[in-house]
Amino acid sequence: MVERRPFLTFFAHAVLLTGVVFICLPLWITLVASSHDLPRMFQAPAPLWFGDHLLENYRTVLEKGLGAGANAPPVGPMLVNSLIMALAIAIGKIAISMLSAYAIVYFRFPFRMSFFWLIFITLMLPVEVRILPTFKVVSDLGMLDSYGGLTIPLIASATATFLFRQFFLTVPDELAEAARIDGAGPLRFFRDILLPLSKTNIAALFVIQFIYGWNQYLWPLIVSTKESYYTVVMGISRMVNAVDTAPQWNLVMATAMLALIPPVIVVLVMQRLFVKGLVESEK
Amino acid sequence: MIKRATFQGRALAYALLLPQIAITLVFFFWPAGQALVQSVLLEDAFGLSTKFVWLENFQRVFADDYYLNSLRLTALFTVASCVIAMAVSLLLAVMADRVIRGAGAYKTLLIWPYAVAPALAGVLWGFMFNPNIGVLAYVLEAVGIKWNFYVDGEQALFLITLAAAWMQVSYNFIFFLAGLQAIPRSVIEAAAIDGAGPAKRFWTIIFPLLSPTTFFLFVLNIVHLFFDSFGIVHALTGGGPGRATEILVFKVWSDSFRALDLGGSAAQSVVLMAIVIALTVAQFRYIERRVHY
């Protein structure tokens, strides 16, 4: 702020508060709806203040789910699947892209640049554009309805490889020289020097990739045909679109809260790392 | 591109690359190649015989009114969401850059939707606008608008546009705020001393200096909206009513897994790939230029 203009400051707060209301309204309505019983969900409009069935609703969806008509298992196991998927994708992506970036930056070998471009081109092939053939490959490999099928096709990532490549290029050459003089081999250098130096980058990338993995929708939708491999984000849309009954909105909204709380908490708790990860991985 | 001090050991280098390359080949290049091959083949209904048909699948796709309709509404939806999201987030970022008290709290309250899955955003907005019990639907009815996005195609398209814009705001806000904070204070102070008011400073200094961020965000938003909106559409409208919200990505999925039109969906995939490649190239060419900015 360059000068004092009380009116402008007031205006700025007014705009920001309006923005916050607009952004947070869906969350508020969801949270409130998840605390009512079913009969209340048939009176328009939906409530704006809490009812007294909050804990009861959450216990119901976690343990029993929405019952037979809902097309989806209890939310507890689905949350576990989502967690497995998010962690496997985040850790897997970081691991394989760190290794390949290390090879590309620190080794001299034939076809080095070809490999680099091979990875680079995958930026242009998001899963949505090659969905049917990828589904076929996964099904031919017998990986439908498995955690491998849910995660492995998604863990190759050009962006993560680039991020690490950029970072490794900024690491001073002297460190590698010193390590070599001291007799450290490439693996030792990687473990004892590069890995500790990359800690912040790894953490920032982890936040972004965890959210990416947790929020996958299209892929689990086609790979998981058995209820035991449903993730919570795909499960919830099945509940909404359950054909034979009107959605039990209070329970659906409780499920929605459970599905969005873990990634939102990750973003809020690691806000600084999240912003860093986002800005750097999209650059 | 490479370090001055490198390590010996070709075998080790290849071993380090192996996991990434193997996954890339099996799950990226093989399927993408299949899509290319399939897009010039025609398979009979039982999958017993296939024949090479040159570009007939593409001709069929581009002669298909449903596809052209999908193309048109995808463009409309993408550009509208993008413009709404960018305008709102620029406004919020400029204001957040100005206030001192509560800046952290505003930031936290504005960025969390990034973590919400598109499909969930669809569910949340669908509930608020549900014609029977939705709070906002109730408000609309009260002011005399007949609201039912299950039967009115334009309303359905409006709703997914709004939900998608809501999702994008947090993300744009972060980048705009970072861009604003990178503008040197001295330039703004100099303008203030010369008597330029806040509005004038914004349009003549801040906005032009922010233009690299704006362009970069525009491309990024288009890519995101193009692909991530599948979840919103699938959870909120299912492409309907009729085909009113059948965006391209949704149509590829629906033609592959519901209509089982292999050649047609492969041709559509190839068109989508071409669009992504064009966007990526635009983005990279632009970034190259930004370095000299």
Interface residues (C-beta under 8 A of the other chain):
Chain A: M1 V2 E3 R5 L8 T9 F11 A12 H13 V15 L16 G19 V20 F22 I23 C24 L25 P26 L27 I29 T30 A33 M41 F42 Q43 A44 P45 A46 L48 A95 I96 S97 L99 S100 Y102 A103 I104 V105 Y106 F107 R108 F109 P110 R112 M113 F115 L118 I119 I121 T122 L123 M124 L125 P126 E128 V129 R130 I131 L132 P133 T134 F135 K136 V137 V138 L141 I152 P153 I155 A156 T161 F168 L169 D173 A176 E177 R180 G185 P186 L187 F189 I211 W214 N215 Q216 Y217 L218 L221 I222 V233 M234 I236 S237 V240 N241 W249 V252 M253 A256 A259 L260 P263 V264 V266 V267 L268 Q271 F274 V275 L278 V279 E282 K283
Chain B: M1 I2 K3 R4 A5 T6 F7 G9 R10 L12 A13 Y14 L16 L17 P19 Q20 I21 I23 T24 V26 F27 F28 F29 W30 P31 A32 Q34 A35 Q38 V88 L91 L92 M95 A96 R98 V99 I100 G102 Y106 K107 T108 L109 L110 I111 W112 P113 Y114 A115 V116 A117 P118 A119 L120 A121 G122 V123 L124 W125 G126 F127 M128 N130 N132 I133 G134 V135 A137 Y138 V139 W166 V169 S170 Y171 I174 F175 A178 I188 E189 A192 P198 R201 L220 F227 F230 G231 H234 A235 G238 V249 V252 W253 S256 F257 L262 S265 A266 S269 L272 M273 V276 I277 T280 I287
